[in-house]
Amino acid sequence: MPANSAPTLDGSVLPVPRDDIADAAPYGAPQLEVEHALNVNENPYGPSPQLAEHIGRAVAEAARGLNRYPDRDALALRADLGTYLAAESGIPAPAAEAVWAANGSNEIMHQLMLAYGGPGRSALGFLPHYSMYPEYARDTFTRWVAAERGPAPEFALTAQAVTAAIAAHRPHIVVLTSPNNPTGTALELEVVEAAAVALAETRGLLVVDEAYGEFRRDGVPSSLTVLEQHPNLVVTRTMSKAFALAGARLGYLVAHPAIVDTVRIVRLPYHLSAVTQAVARTALSHREELLGTVALLRGERDALAVHLTARGHQVAPSDANFILFRTFTDRDRVFEALLERSVLVRAVGPTGWLRVSVGTPQDNVAFRTALEEADPR
């Protein structure tokens, strides 16, 4: 019997999966019933009843045509996203042909790996990074290579470090994240531009993941502002975080139209339902309300960072809606102690560090109180 086969209860044998996933576990942060869920960087403020009603009406309208396939290229949604980005980042509105939308930024990254990775190709990232990046590479038979970010607590990346890693590994894809998950670290534009120039020499693709871009501090620019100068640059975003639409699953990218056309080749047919498109377009038309909590969450983040620093923790500077901090004792023990107090955070990143999402003021007070007991000085 093959090593990866297992008999079922009736004595038959299960099929053998690929060797590289035979012993793997599916991705998934804990989904537990707790009073204060601060582990997956969600926006704690959902749509208002009025907006929920607007979304409901848009879904009802879409439902009347569910016997037909949706617009497989989601052109109206892509145009709306371009209009939003122009207002958010101060750039000329990207044409719909320069924007692509998919089922969360996860699918966006997966499609980019399908289109520009694959057997005999490699992708480069910088640790600590989002845990799904190597899995996107694995799933698309792309070799994943990881270099190191700078030391704690800044976890910075410099243009010199990035270009040196590109020269050493010669990847086909480089993934940079700004702000970075799990550290919250934002990138200087000179890092992005240096990477784009270095990759242009080998016709490589640079992906800057800006899933938390709306939470960046004043004066921290988006990589969208240099997109026109670098045709090998892709900037990815999501509506899951700042827009409080994690349950809607809508991510998108902005890039040269030729890159978008290449991604369209590998996307599955009708990958965005009519319902998803209706929800996203309605949310974009009410973006003032949905983004109205961003300033509050940024203020709570900064206050929480001050509090943790005053307690003596190492704290990574954050431009996201979460904070990575180092515990005084074993992080797993602290994690469990917090959980016993109905506060769920994330044990992620370097050994000894925990990541806490910024919640409501009540969530944040509960976290501080529980931490005092779980990890005393």
N, C-alpha and C positions, 0 to 999 in steps of 0.2 A: 504494500500500500504506500503511495507517495506520502512523504513526510507531512505535507500540508493538507492532506485529506483527513477527514474525521468521520467515523460512522455515525449515522443518525440513529434515532431510537428504533427504527424498524429494520436496521441492519444494512441499509443502503449506504453509499459513499457520496459525500458532497463533492462538487467540482473543486478543482485546484485553482486558487486565485494567483495573480501575479506574485512572483517571489518578493518584490519590493513592497508589497502591501499585505503580505500574508499575516504578519504579526503586528501590523499597525492598528492604532485605535483612531476612530473618527474624531475630528476636531470638535471641541465643545467645552465652553466654560460652564461651570456648575449653574444649573437653573433650580434654585431652591426657594422655598417659601420663607422669606425673611421680611422683617419690617423695613430694613434699609439695604437694598440691593445696589451695591457700589462697586461692581466687579467688571462690567462690560462697557463702560463709558457711554451709557445711554443718557440722553437728555431727560431729566426727571419731570419735565413739564410737557404734558400732552396737549393736543389741540383743544381749544375751547369748545364748549357745546355748540356755539354758533358755527365754528369752522367745521366741526364734526358733521353738522347738518349739511353744510355746503358740500363736503366730501361725499356724504351719503347721496345727495342729489346727483352729483357727477357720476357716481358708481351706478345709480339707478338708470341714468341715461345711457351709460355704456352697456348696461345689462340688456337693453332692448336690442342690441346688435350682437349678442354673444353667439349667435348662430353663425356669424361670419368671423373669419380670421382678423386679427388686429392689423393696423398699419405696421408691417414688419420692420420698417426703417424708422418709425416714430419721429417723423420729420417735424411735426408741430411741437412735440415735447423738446426736441433738440434745439429748435429755434428759441423756445422759452428759456431753456437753460443758458443759451448764449446771451440772451438779454439780461438774465440775472447776474451772470459773471461780469458783464460790463459794469453793472452798478456796484457789485461787491468789490471788485479788484481794480476798478479804474482803467480798464483796458477797452479798446474798441470791441464792440460786440462780435464774438466769433460767429461766422455763418453756420447754419445748421450742418453743413457738410464737414465742418471742422469739429463737431461735437458728436459723441457716441454715448448711448445710454444702455444700461444692462441691469441684470438682477443683482443689485448691490455692487460696490466696488470690488467685491470678491470675484464676481464673474468678469468684470472689466480686466482685472489682473490675469485671470485664467485665460481670457481670450488673447491678451497680449503675449502671454507665454506660448499659446498655440500658434500664433502668427509669426513670432520672431524667435522663439526657442525651438526645442525639438531635439531629436537625436543628433549627437555631434556638436551641439551648441551648449553654451553655458550662460548662467545669469549670476550676477554678483550683488551681494547685499552686505550690510555692515551691522555686526552684533553690538548690543542687543537690538533685535528687530522683531517685527510682527511675526508670530509663530507660523502663520499660514504661508509665508513666502516660499520656504523650502517645499511645502506641499504642492503649491501651484507648479513648481519646477518638476517635482516627482511625477505628478499626474500627466505632464506633457513631455516626459522623457528628456527634460532639460537638466543639465548638470548644475547644481547649486553650489556656489562658492561663497564663503563668508569671510570677510576681513573684520577687523576690530575698530569700533569707535574709540574716541579718546577716553581717558580715565574718568572715574566717578569724582564728583557728582555731576559734572557738566555733560559728560558723554558727547563731547563735541566732535565734529568732523571738519577737517580743513581741506582746502583745495589740494594742498600738497599730498595729504594722505589718500584722498580719493584718486587723484591721477596716478599716484604710485601703485595703488592696487589695480587700477585699470591696466597699467603698463605690465604689471607682473602676471595678471591672469588673462588678459585679452578677452574679456567676456563679450558676448553678443548683446546682452542686456545688462544694464545697471539699474538697480532699484534704490532710490534715495527716498527718505520719508521726512516730511516737514509739515507739522511737528511729528517727531518720531514716536512711535509706539513700541516699547512701553515707557520711554524716558521723558517724552514731552518736548524734546530738544528741537528747536527750529534751525533751519539752515540759512547761512548767508548766501546771497545770490551769487557771489563769486565762486562758491563751491559748485553750484548748479552749472554755471557757465563754463567753468573749467572742465567739469565732467563731460558736458556736451561737446566741447571742442576736442577733447581727447578721444571721445567715441567717434566723432566725425571722421577721424583718420582711418578707422576700420569699418565705417558704415554701421556702427552699433547704435542701439536704441537706449535712450535715457528715459526712465520713468520716475517722476517725482509724485509720490503718493501724498496728497494733501487732504486726507480724510477729515482731519481736524483743523483745516485751514481757517475756518471762520472764527476760531477761538484764539488765534494768534494775537499777541499784544500790539498795541498801536506802534506803528513804525516798522513792523516786521513785514516785509513785502512777500507777495505770492510769486511763485515761479511763473505764473501766467504772464507776468510783466515782461519776461524775456522770451516768451514763446516764439514770437515772430522772427527773432534773430537766430533761432536754432531749430531747423526743420526736423531734427532727430529727437526732439524733446516732446514728451507726453506728460501732461499733468492730469492726475486722476482726483476725483472728488466723490462725495457721497451725500445723500440726503438723510442718512441714518442718524447723524450726530446733531449738528446745529439745528437742522430742520425738524428734529424730533420725530423722524419717520422710520425708525429702525424696523418696524413691522411692515412697512410698505415695500422694502427692498428695491431701492433705486440708487445706482451709482452711475458715474459718467466720466468721460475723459474729454480733453481738448487737445488737439494735435493737428498737424498738417493733414489736409484732406486725403492725401495719398495713404497715410497711416490708417485713417479711419476706413478707407476703402479696403485695405488689407485685412483689417479686423472683421469687416463685414463678410469676408470670405469664410472665416472659420466659425462665425456665430451660428447657433442653431436657428432653424426657421421659426419665426414668430416667438422669439424668446421673451418679449415683453408683452404681457397680456393687455387687453384693452382696459381692464380695471386698473392695473398698475399705472398705465399712462394717464388715465383720468385722475387718479389720486395725485400723482406727481404734478400734473399741470394745475390742479386746483391749489395744491400747496404752494406752488410758485406764485400763483396769483394772490396769495395771502401771506407772502413772505415776511411782511412787516410784523405780523403777529407772531409767526413761528420763530423768527430770529430775534424777537423782542426780549427773550430771556438770556441771550448770549452775554450781554454786558453784566447781568446779575451773576451768571455762572463764572465769568472771568473774575469778578470781584471776590466771589466766594473762594475761588481757586487761590488767588493771591493771599487772601487772609489765612487760608488753611496752610499754605506754604510757610507763612510767617510763624504760625502756631507750631508747626512741626519743627522748624528750625530752632525756635525758642526752647523746645523740649530737648534739643541736642541731637536730633536726627540729621543725617545727611539727606538732603533733599535735592532732587534734580530740577533745575529751572524748567518750568513748563509753559508752553504756549498752547497747550491742549486743554481738554476738560477733565484732566486727571493729574495725579501727582504720584511720582515714584519716590519712595523714601526707604531708608535703611532702618531696620529694627535694632533694638538693643540686644535682644536674645534671639533664639532660634525662630525663624520666620514662620515655620509650620506651626509651632506652638502658639505664636501670636495670632496667626490666621484662625486657628481653632478656637482660641479664647474670644476673638471678636465674633466668630460665628455663634458661639454659645450666648452671646449678647445680642443676637439677631442682626449683626452687621456683617455683610458679605463683601469682602474685597478680593483681590486677585494676587496669588503667589506667582509672580512672573518676573522675568528679568534676572539680573545677577543674584547669586546666592546671598541671602540675608535681606533682600529688598522685597517690599510689597507695593502694589499699585492700588490707589483708591480713586474711584471716580468722584467727581464733584457732584453732589446731590443738592437737594433743597437745603435751606438753612437748618431745618429740623434734622435732616439726614446728617448734615455735617456736625451738628452739635452731638448727635448720638454717636457718631464715629469718634469724636474727640473724647467723649466720656468713656466709651468702651476701651479706647486705646490707653487711657490713663490706668485702667485696671489690668488690661491684657499685656502691656509692655511698660511697666513702671521704670523710672530712672533709678 
